[in-house]
């Protein structure tokens, strides 16, 4: 038996005045979706509980039948998906190259997705490949399309907050210890060294851009690294072992 599960992640929306009060989905012409609906079984699912809004990772984790307590940290999981090895005890964070402007010693995000400058991003990433501070070693592993993984080795805590503000014209956030951190002192120390690393990365990226012979004079530099989803790798039970079904994923291709 073959089962095709189609997940419309982030399809929900609000009514739009320009669409006569309809949502984009209500206004869309959907012959293929109509066919799927007619020939299959469809409905709404509350992954956790009604009215409880979840991010995609946890919602999909629950959807595939895993308990919330087994939810893997997203940074290491993303590293694994990208073929980047995370040493035991190392902290892994999603780390994206970005553009930011500096005012009064504060970085303000001006471009969050760098998608069209692969050669430049690879060269920029090489300039921040390794950094040491206060007994911790940072390694940046670039993956492509502006994205990579930042690894922290040396006994760091994963219980630090994100620095990605998730929007433009917003200040790049300072890493802090999470309120619920089990070892708050270690988490605070980790947040401090992470912030130091990101300041160093800004300086290195800015200097690399300034020294690049083919950089346009008026081009805004790729000069910041923003992070999120810190975590330590743990053991993941494969879907096939847990449920006895062989899975295959067909995600939408992003341009």
C-alpha positions in Angstrom: 0.0 0.0 0.0 1.2 3.5 -0.9 0.1 6.5 1.0 0.6 10.1 -0.3 0.4 12.7 2.5 0.3 16.3 1.2 1.0 18.9 3.8 0.0 22.5 3.1 2.5 24.1 5.4 1.9 27.8 5.9 -1.1 27.9 3.7 -3.3 29.6 6.3 -3.9 33.3 5.6 -6.2 36.2 6.4 -9.0 37.7 4.3 -7.7 40.4 2.0 -9.6 43.6 1.1 -8.2 43.3 -2.5 -9.8 39.9 -2.8 -13.3 41.0 -1.7 -12.7 39.7 1.8 -11.5 36.3 0.7 -8.2 34.6 1.7 -5.7 34.0 -1.1 -6.6 30.3 -1.1 -10.3 31.1 -1.4 -9.6 33.3 -4.4 -7.1 31.0 -6.1 -8.0 28.8 -9.1 -7.2 25.3 -7.8 -8.1 22.5 -10.2 -5.4 20.2 -9.0 -6.1 20.7 -5.4 -9.8 20.2 -6.1 -9.0 16.8 -7.7 -6.9 15.8 -4.7 -9.7 16.8 -2.4 -12.3 14.8 -4.4 -10.2 11.6 -4.7 -8.6 11.6 -1.2 -9.4 12.2 2.4 -8.8 15.7 3.7 -9.4 17.8 6.7 -7.9 20.0 9.4 -5.5 18.8 12.1 -4.6 20.4 15.4 -1.1 19.0 15.9 -1.0 20.0 19.6 -4.4 21.4 20.6 -7.1 23.7 19.1 -5.9 27.3 19.0 -2.3 26.4 19.8 -0.2 27.8 17.0 3.0 25.9 16.4 6.1 26.4 14.2 6.5 24.0 11.3 9.2 21.9 12.9 7.3 20.9 16.0 4.0 20.6 14.1 5.5 18.2 11.6 7.2 16.3 14.4 3.9 15.7 16.1 2.2 15.0 12.8 4.5 12.1 12.1 3.7 10.5 15.5 6.6 11.5 17.7 6.0 12.7 21.3 6.7 16.4 21.9 9.3 15.4 24.6 11.4 13.8 21.8 11.4 16.9 19.6 15.0 17.2 18.4 16.8 20.5 18.5 16.4 22.1 15.1 20.0 23.4 14.6 21.6 19.9 14.8 18.8 18.4 12.8 19.4 21.0 10.0 23.1 20.3 10.2 22.4 16.6 9.7 20.1 17.2 6.8 22.9 19.2 5.2 25.5 16.5 5.8 27.4 18.6 8.3 28.8 16.5 11.2 28.2 17.8 14.7 30.7 16.5 17.3 29.3 15.0 20.5 28.6 17.9 22.9 29.0 20.6 20.3 26.2 23.2 19.9 24.9 23.7 16.4 23.0 26.8 15.2 21.5 27.7 11.9 23.6 30.7 10.7 22.7 32.9 7.7 24.7 35.5 6.0 22.9 38.8 5.8 23.3 42.5 5.2 23.1 45.1 8.0 23.8 48.7 8.6 25.7 49.9 11.6 24.4 52.9 13.6 25.5 53.8 17.1 27.2 50.4 17.6 23.9 48.6 16.7 23.4 46.5 13.6 20.1 46.9 11.8 19.1 44.1 9.3 18.6 45.4 5.8 18.6 42.1 3.8 17.9 38.7 5.4 18.1 36.4 2.4 21.2 36.5 0.2 20.2 34.3 -2.7 21.9 35.6 -5.8 25.6 36.0 -4.9 26.8 32.4 -4.4 30.4 33.0 -5.2 30.6 36.1 -3.0 28.9 34.3 -0.1 31.2 31.3 -0.3 34.2 33.6 -0.2 32.8 35.6 2.6 32.0 32.4 4.6 35.7 31.3 4.2 36.8 34.5 6.0 34.8 33.5 9.2 35.5 29.7 9.1 37.1 29.5 12.5 37.3 31.6 15.7 38.3 31.0 19.3 37.3 33.0 22.4 37.3 32.2 26.1 38.0 28.5 25.7 35.4 28.0 23.0 36.0 27.2 19.4 33.6 28.4 16.7 33.5 26.8 13.2 31.3 28.1 10.4 30.3 25.6 7.8 28.7 27.2 4.7 26.0 25.2 2.9 24.8 27.4 0.1 22.3 30.1 -0.9 23.5 32.3 2.0 22.9 29.6 4.7 25.2 27.6 6.9 25.8 26.1 10.3 27.7 27.6 13.2 29.3 25.1 15.5 30.4 25.8 19.1 32.8 23.4 20.7 34.3 23.4 24.2 31.3 22.7 26.5 28.9 25.5 25.4 25.2 25.6 26.4 22.5 25.3 23.8 20.1 27.3 25.9 20.7 30.7 24.2 18.3 32.8 22.3 18.2 33.6 18.6 19.9 36.7 17.1 17.8 36.7 13.9 15.1 39.4 14.3 13.0 37.7 11.6 12.4 40.9 9.8 14.0 43.9 8.0 14.8 47.3 9.5 15.0 45.6 12.9 18.1 45.4 15.2 20.1 42.2 15.1 19.4 40.7 18.5 22.0 40.1 21.2 22.2 36.4 22.3 21.0 35.9 25.8 20.6 33.0 28.2 17.1 31.5 28.1 15.1 32.1 31.2 14.5 28.4 31.7 18.2 27.4 31.2 19.2 24.5 33.5 22.6 26.0 34.0 22.0 29.7 33.7 25.6 30.7 34.3 26.9 28.5 31.5 24.1 29.7 29.2 25.0 33.4 29.9 28.7 32.7 29.3 27.7 31.0 26.0 25.6 33.9 25.0 28.4 36.3 25.7 31.0 34.4 23.6 28.4 33.9 20.8 27.8 37.7 20.7 31.6 38.2 20.6 31.9 35.8 17.7 29.1 37.5 15.8 30.8 40.9 16.4 34.0 39.4 15.1 32.2 38.0 12.1 30.8 41.4 11.3 34.3 42.9 11.4 35.7 40.1 9.3 33.0 40.2 6.7 33.2 44.0 6.4 37.0 43.9 6.0 36.7 41.1 3.4 34.2 43.1 1.3 36.4 46.2 1.5 39.4 44.2 0.3 37.6 42.5 -2.5 38.9 44.0 -5.8 35.7 43.3 -7.8 33.2 44.6 -5.2 31.1 47.4 -6.5 31.7 50.7 -4.7 28.1 51.3 -4.0 27.2 47.7 -3.2 25.9 47.0 0.3 28.2 44.4 1.8 27.3 41.0 3.1 28.5 41.8 6.5 26.5 40.0 9.2 25.8 36.5 10.5 22.5 35.9 12.2 21.7 32.8 14.2 18.9 30.7 15.6 17.8 27.2 16.7 20.7 26.4 19.0 20.9 22.7 20.1 23.0 19.7 20.8 22.7 16.6 18.5 20.9 13.6 20.0 19.8 10.2 18.7 17.0 10.2 16.3 14.9 7.1 15.7 14.3 6.8 12.0 10.7 6.9 10.8 11.0 3.4 9.2 12.2 1.9 12.4 9.4 3.5 14.5 6.5 2.8 12.2 7.6 0.1 9.8 6.9 2.3 6.7 9.5 3.4 4.2 9.2 7.2 3.7 10.1 9.4 0.8 9.9 13.2 0.9 8.9 15.4 -2.1 9.3 19.0 -0.8 8.5 22.0 -2.9 11.5 23.4 -4.7 12.4 26.9 -3.6 13.7 29.4 -6.2 
